[in-house]
Amino acid sequence: MSDFIDILPALACGCVLPIVVVWLTIRNEMNKTNTRTQIVLAAIEKNPDMDLEELMAKISPKKKLLKEKLLTKLLWGGIVAFLGTALIGYCVWGGYAGGIDLSDLQGFSLIGAVLLGIGIAFLVNYHIGKKMLAKEMEAEQQKLLEQA
């Protein structure tokens, strides 16, 4: 029984938590869709001659532009790379100053290295995407200027 209690936190974080996060995300999307549906039905009841395409364009969520998506990658890349660098720096300082258990130091440095690698991957993705999608972003910008 003691072994089961020991693995219970890992089981909760590894299995239950991701399932709950996915369930909450799906539930949130369903609620948004149901709300939009209710708005459209109420509008149709009040005015059956209304232009539904225009109404749907107004109440549907706005699509992110390519530039916004790339800037989000830049932001997350910077944050995650900074966290990884800070954690590795903490491990270096902790190893130099002492007072930290070696196994903890190895675990923290591994986590820091993984975070740094993920952050660098986001930053590389941003720079490559910026070069590859330059024409598409220019076309999106022209389309927005034409609409305004």
Secondary structure, DSSP 8 states (H G I E B T S, - for coil): -HHHHHHHHHHIIIIIHHHHHHHHHHHHHHHHHHHHHHHHHHHHHH-TTS-HHHHHHHHS-----HHHHHHHHHHHHHHHHHHHHHHHHHHHHHHHH--S-HHHHHHHHHHHHHHHHHHHHHHHHHHHHHHHTHHHHHHHHHHHHHH-
